Amino acid sequence: MRNHNLNRRHLLTGGAALTIAATVPAVAYAKGTKVENPLVLQRADPQILRHDGWFYLTGSVPEYDRIVLRRARTIAGLKDAPETVLWRRPASGRMAGYIWAPEIHHFDGAWHVYFAAGNGDDKFHIRTYVLQAKGANPLTADWSLLGQLETPWDSFTLDSTIFAHKGVRYICWAQKEPGIETNSNLYLAPLKTPTTLAAPPARLTVPTLDWEVQGYKVAEGPALLARGGKLFLTYSASATDARYCMGMLTADANADIMDPASWTKSPVPVFATSEANQVFGPGHNSFVVDEKGRDLLVYHGRDYREIKGNPLFDPNRHARVQVVKYRKDGTPDFGVPVKNGVLA
């Protein structure tokens, strides 16, 4: 989700240190019962989770200072659903820097939010942290900091996603590994606890292809789609402007997914800017099954190409959704970003 040139970014102010559950008005684009794109304005890195009859949406806010969540009974309802602030960064110290790309998950009888945060004295000292809460409704639950995700290296770490496969809970994330000259690679490991790994991580992919290294050498924002005996792991690559795009790794569901050789990288982007439809820099996606039983691709994109200044601080990466289609061989066909308006 981010421009990795640390020297070019300016600083943002800090917020309050206390956990908050304050409801604020949602940003509306258009009202109605049909799904319309953009779904939610100015929510980058969007994730939608379906749990117990509710759809929950979170994502990065332009101020990078808090973690927000909204819920609705339908995907369309997320557009105008009230938004709750689950947590704000402290005014100083650890986690007082940029707050990026939260994801919410429910397992072991509790809610967990994985997010990336910088420090007050170095807002780009980005590491991954976990919030936890219990209760049926995460909007009213009492959230507390569980701790920092422990990985083998103390380095730039972000974009964690959680999934279960064959009875094992895994975490997949992006990190800068010392000794590898990239901004971030993708890693996979089983979880022992919400903040600790049960085994050394596997490095699944390093950005090396031309479309993965435009502006920055990036593999980030992983998301898993499991269908038809295959695992499709999407990720985002390159700078956060119109060059941002999605790649994909594919593995057989019965393979050893901790073996990097089990994963095959698509040689070309699977989702990219559409000049014709005026959606630029689509990426940092997630997946959800909607109320009609359709697989939806959830992602952010801008409505224009030209950006003044650093793309990271352009606020208009909007949360968008569209239906995933499948080819005859069972592989997903994401097509191109759909135009703004009602989703067919």
C-alpha positions as CSV (number, residue, x, y, z in Angstrom):
1,M,0.0,0.0,0.0
2,R,2.9,2.3,0.3
3,N,5.6,4.3,-1.4
4,H,8.9,2.9,0.1
5,N,11.0,6.0,-0.4
6,L,11.2,7.0,3.2
7,N,13.0,10.3,2.7
8,R,10.2,11.7,0.5
9,R,7.4,11.3,3.1
10,H,6.2,14.0,5.4
11,L,5.1,13.4,9.0
12,L,1.6,13.2,10.2
13,T,0.4,14.2,13.7
14,G,-0.3,11.8,16.4
15,G,-3.6,11.0,18.1
16,A,-4.9,9.9,21.5
17,A,-3.4,6.9,23.3
18,L,-6.6,5.4,24.6
19,T,-8.6,2.6,23.0
20,I,-11.8,4.1,21.5
21,A,-15.1,2.8,20.3
22,A,-16.6,6.1,19.0
23,T,-19.0,6.0,16.1
24,V,-18.5,8.6,13.3
25,P,-20.5,9.2,10.2
26,A,-19.6,7.0,7.2
27,V,-18.6,8.7,4.0
28,A,-21.4,8.3,1.5
29,Y,-21.0,8.1,-2.3
30,A,-24.6,7.1,-3.3
31,K,-27.5,5.6,-1.4
32,G,-29.4,2.5,-2.4
33,T,-29.7,-1.2,-2.1
34,K,-27.5,-2.1,-5.0
35,V,-23.8,-2.4,-4.8
36,E,-22.1,0.6,-6.3
37,N,-18.5,1.4,-7.0
38,P,-16.7,3.0,-5.3
39,L,-18.1,1.2,-2.3
40,V,-16.5,3.4,0.3
41,L,-14.5,6.5,-0.4
42,Q,-11.0,7.0,0.9
43,R,-10.5,3.6,2.4
44,A,-7.4,2.0,0.9
45,D,-6.2,-1.6,1.5
46,P,-9.8,-2.7,2.0
47,Q,-10.7,-5.9,3.7
48,I,-14.2,-7.3,4.0
49,L,-14.8,-10.2,6.4
50,R,-18.1,-12.2,6.5
51,H,-18.9,-13.5,10.0
52,D,-22.1,-14.6,11.7
53,G,-24.4,-13.0,9.1
54,W,-22.5,-9.7,9.1
55,F,-20.1,-8.1,6.6
56,Y,-17.3,-6.1,8.2
57,L,-15.1,-3.6,6.3
58,T,-11.9,-2.1,7.4
59,G,-9.0,-0.3,5.6
60,S,-6.4,2.4,5.8
61,V,-7.6,5.9,6.4
62,P,-5.9,8.9,4.6
63,E,-4.6,10.2,8.0
64,Y,-2.9,6.9,8.8
65,D,-3.8,7.5,12.5
66,R,-6.5,5.1,13.5
67,I,-8.2,1.7,12.9
68,V,-11.8,1.8,11.7
69,L,-14.5,-0.7,11.2
70,R,-18.1,-0.8,9.9
71,R,-20.6,-3.6,9.4
72,A,-23.8,-4.3,7.5
73,R,-26.0,-7.2,6.6
74,T,-25.2,-6.8,2.9
75,I,-22.3,-5.7,0.8
76,A,-24.3,-2.7,-0.5
77,G,-25.1,-1.7,3.1
78,L,-21.5,-1.1,3.9
79,K,-21.5,2.1,1.8
80,D,-23.6,4.0,4.3
81,A,-22.9,2.0,7.5
82,P,-21.8,3.9,10.5
83,E,-18.0,3.7,11.1
84,T,-16.5,3.0,14.5
85,V,-12.9,3.9,15.6
86,L,-11.6,0.8,17.3
87,W,-8.2,2.2,18.2
88,R,-6.1,5.4,17.7
89,R,-2.4,5.6,17.7
90,P,-0.7,7.1,20.8
91,A,0.6,10.6,20.8
92,S,4.2,9.5,21.1
93,G,6.4,6.5,21.4
94,R,5.9,3.1,19.9
95,M,3.1,2.8,17.3
96,A,2.8,6.7,17.1
97,G,3.8,6.6,13.4
98,Y,1.8,5.6,10.4
99,I,-1.0,3.1,10.8
100,W,-1.4,0.9,7.8
101,A,-3.6,-1.8,6.3
102,P,-5.6,-3.3,9.2
103,E,-7.2,-6.7,8.8
104,I,-9.8,-8.2,11.1
105,H,-10.1,-11.9,11.8
106,H,-12.1,-14.1,14.3
107,F,-10.5,-17.2,15.7
108,D,-10.0,-19.0,19.0
109,G,-13.2,-17.3,20.3
110,A,-11.8,-13.8,19.9
111,W,-11.5,-11.0,17.4
112,H,-8.0,-10.0,16.2
113,V,-6.9,-7.0,14.2
114,Y,-3.5,-7.2,12.5
115,F,-2.0,-3.8,11.5
116,A,1.2,-2.1,10.7
117,A,2.5,0.8,12.7
118,G,5.5,3.1,12.9
119,N,7.0,4.8,15.9
120,G,6.8,8.4,17.0
121,D,10.4,9.1,16.5
122,D,10.5,7.2,13.2
123,K,7.1,7.0,11.6
124,F,8.4,4.5,9.0
125,H,9.8,2.0,11.6
126,I,6.9,-0.2,10.4
127,R,6.2,-3.4,12.3
128,T,3.1,-5.5,12.7
129,Y,1.0,-5.5,15.8
130,V,-2.1,-7.4,17.0
131,L,-5.2,-6.1,18.8
132,Q,-7.6,-8.5,20.5
133,A,-11.2,-8.3,21.8
134,K,-13.9,-10.7,22.9
135,G,-17.6,-10.5,22.4
136,A,-20.1,-11.0,19.6
137,N,-19.9,-7.4,18.3
138,P,-16.4,-6.1,17.6
139,L,-17.8,-2.5,17.2
140,T,-18.6,-2.4,20.9
141,A,-15.9,-4.8,22.3
142,D,-13.1,-3.7,24.5
143,W,-10.0,-3.8,22.4
144,S,-6.5,-4.2,23.8
145,L,-3.0,-4.5,22.4
146,L,-1.9,-8.2,22.4
147,G,1.6,-7.5,21.1
148,Q,3.9,-7.3,18.2
149,L,4.1,-10.1,15.6
150,E,7.4,-11.9,16.1
151,T,9.3,-12.7,12.9
152,P,12.9,-13.8,12.4
153,W,14.0,-10.2,11.5
154,D,13.5,-6.8,13.1
155,S,12.7,-5.1,9.8
156,F,9.9,-3.4,7.8
157,T,6.9,-5.7,8.3
158,L,3.3,-5.3,7.2
159,D,0.2,-6.6,5.5
160,S,-0.6,-9.7,7.5
161,T,-3.5,-12.0,6.5
162,I,-4.7,-15.1,8.3
163,F,-6.3,-18.2,6.8
164,A,-6.9,-21.9,7.8
165,H,-5.8,-24.7,5.5
166,K,-6.2,-28.4,6.3
167,G,-6.7,-27.7,10.0
168,V,-3.7,-25.4,10.3
169,R,-3.9,-21.6,10.8
170,Y,-1.4,-19.7,8.7
171,I,-0.2,-16.2,8.5
172,C,1.1,-14.6,5.3
173,W,2.7,-11.2,5.3
174,A,5.1,-8.8,3.6
175,Q,8.6,-8.0,5.0
176,K,12.0,-6.6,4.0
177,E,14.4,-9.4,4.6
178,P,18.0,-8.3,5.4
179,G,20.4,-9.2,2.6
180,I,17.7,-9.1,-0.1
181,E,17.6,-5.8,-2.1
182,T,13.8,-5.4,-2.3
183,N,11.3,-3.3,-0.4
184,S,9.3,-6.4,0.6
185,N,8.8,-10.1,-0.1
186,L,6.0,-12.5,0.8
187,Y,6.4,-15.0,3.7
188,L,4.2,-17.8,5.0
189,A,4.2,-19.6,8.4
190,P,1.8,-21.5,10.6
191,L,0.7,-19.6,13.7
192,K,1.5,-20.8,17.2
193,T,-0.2,-17.9,18.9
194,P,-1.7,-14.8,17.4
195,T,1.7,-13.1,17.7
196,T,4.2,-16.0,17.3
197,L,5.0,-18.4,14.5
198,A,4.9,-22.2,14.9
199,A,7.7,-22.8,12.4
200,P,10.4,-20.8,10.5
201,P,8.7,-18.9,7.6
202,A,8.9,-19.8,4.0
203,R,9.8,-17.1,1.5
204,L,7.1,-17.5,-1.2
205,T,8.1,-14.9,-3.6
206,V,10.5,-12.0,-4.3
207,P,9.6,-9.2,-6.7
208,T,11.8,-9.7,-9.8
209,L,9.6,-9.4,-12.8
210,D,9.4,-6.0,-14.7
211,W,5.8,-5.3,-13.5
212,E,6.7,-6.0,-9.9
213,V,9.5,-3.5,-9.7
214,Q,8.1,-0.3,-11.2
215,G,9.3,2.5,-8.9
216,Y,9.8,0.1,-6.0
217,K,10.5,-3.7,-5.7
218,V,7.4,-4.7,-3.9
219,A,5.4,-7.8,-3.1
220,E,2.7,-7.0,-0.4
221,G,-0.9,-7.2,0.5
222,P,-1.4,-11.0,0.2
223,A,-4.9,-12.5,0.1
224,L,-6.0,-16.2,-0.3
225,L,-8.7,-17.6,-2.5
226,A,-9.2,-21.3,-2.2
227,R,-11.3,-22.9,-4.9
228,G,-11.5,-26.2,-6.9
229,G,-8.6,-27.9,-5.2
230,K,-6.3,-25.0,-5.8
231,L,-5.0,-22.1,-3.7
232,F,-4.7,-18.7,-5.3
233,L,-2.6,-16.2,-3.4
234,T,-2.8,-12.7,-4.8
235,Y,-0.5,-9.9,-3.9
236,S,0.3,-6.3,-5.0
237,A,3.4,-5.0,-6.7
238,S,5.2,-1.8,-7.7
239,A,4.7,1.8,-6.7
240,T,1.3,3.0,-5.3
241,D,0.4,5.1,-8.4
242,A,-1.1,3.9,-11.6
243,R,1.6,1.2,-11.9
244,Y,0.3,-0.6,-8.8
245,C,-1.1,-4.0,-9.9
246,M,-1.9,-7.5,-8.7
247,G,0.1,-10.7,-9.1
248,M,-0.8,-14.2,-8.2
249,L,0.8,-17.4,-6.9
250,T,-0.9,-20.8,-7.4
251,A,-0.5,-24.0,-5.5
252,D,-2.3,-27.4,-5.4
253,A,-4.4,-27.6,-2.3
254,N,-2.8,-31.0,-1.5
255,A,0.8,-29.7,-1.9
256,D,3.1,-28.7,0.9
257,I,2.3,-25.1,0.9
258,M,5.4,-24.3,3.1
259,D,7.6,-25.4,0.2
260,P,8.1,-22.4,-2.1
261,A,8.5,-24.8,-5.0
262,S,4.8,-25.7,-4.6
263,W,3.8,-22.2,-5.7
264,T,3.8,-21.0,-9.3
265,K,3.9,-17.3,-10.1
266,S,1.8,-15.9,-12.9
267,P,4.2,-14.3,-15.4
268,V,2.0,-11.2,-16.0
269,P,-0.3,-9.1,-13.7
270,V,-3.7,-10.6,-13.1
271,F,-5.3,-7.2,-12.4
272,A,-4.1,-3.8,-13.4
273,T,-5.0,-0.2,-14.4
274,S,-7.9,0.2,-16.8
275,E,-7.7,3.4,-18.9
276,A,-11.0,2.6,-20.5
277,N,-12.8,2.3,-17.2
278,Q,-10.9,5.0,-15.5
279,V,-9.6,3.0,-12.5
280,F,-6.0,3.4,-11.7
281,G,-3.6,1.5,-9.5
282,P,-5.9,-1.3,-8.4
283,G,-4.6,-3.5,-5.7
284,H,-4.1,-4.5,-2.0
285,N,-7.1,-6.8,-2.3
286,S,-9.1,-9.2,-0.2
287,F,-11.8,-11.8,-1.0
288,V,-15.3,-12.3,0.4
289,V,-18.4,-14.4,-0.5
290,D,-21.4,-12.1,-0.8
291,E,-25.0,-12.8,0.2
292,K,-25.7,-14.2,-3.2
293,G,-22.9,-16.8,-2.8
294,R,-20.6,-15.0,-5.3
295,D,-16.8,-14.6,-4.8
296,L,-16.0,-10.9,-4.7
297,L,-12.7,-9.2,-5.3
298,V,-12.3,-6.3,-2.8
299,Y,-9.6,-3.8,-3.7
300,H,-8.8,-0.1,-3.9
301,G,-8.3,2.1,-6.9
302,R,-8.2,5.8,-7.9
303,D,-10.5,7.5,-10.4
304,Y,-7.6,9.4,-12.0
305,R,-4.0,8.8,-13.1
306,E,-2.2,12.1,-12.4
307,I,-1.2,12.6,-8.8
308,K,0.3,15.7,-7.3
309,G,3.2,14.9,-4.9
310,N,3.8,11.6,-3.2
311,P,1.1,9.0,-4.1
312,L,1.1,7.7,-0.6
313,F,-0.5,11.0,0.6
314,D,-3.1,11.2,-2.2
315,P,-6.3,10.3,-0.2
316,N,-8.4,9.0,-3.0
317,R,-7.8,5.3,-3.0
318,H,-11.4,4.1,-2.8
319,A,-12.7,0.7,-1.7
320,R,-14.2,-1.2,-4.6
321,V,-15.7,-4.6,-5.3
322,Q,-16.4,-6.8,-8.3
323,V,-17.4,-10.4,-9.0
324,V,-14.7,-13.0,-9.6
325,K,-15.2,-15.1,-12.7
326,Y,-13.6,-18.4,-13.4
327,R,-12.0,-19.9,-16.5
328,K,-12.8,-23.5,-17.7
329,D,-9.6,-24.7,-16.0
330,G,-10.9,-23.3,-12.7
331,T,-8.4,-20.4,-12.4
332,P,-9.9,-17.0,-11.4
333,D,-10.3,-14.4,-14.1
334,F,-10.4,-11.0,-12.5
335,G,-10.8,-9.2,-15.8
336,V,-10.3,-5.4,-15.5
337,P,-11.5,-3.0,-12.9
338,V,-15.1,-2.2,-13.5
339,K,-16.4,1.3,-14.2
340,N,-17.9,3.4,-11.4
341,G,-21.6,2.7,-10.9
342,V,-23.9,-0.1,-10.1
343,L,-22.3,-3.5,-10.0
344,A,-23.9,-5.9,-12.5
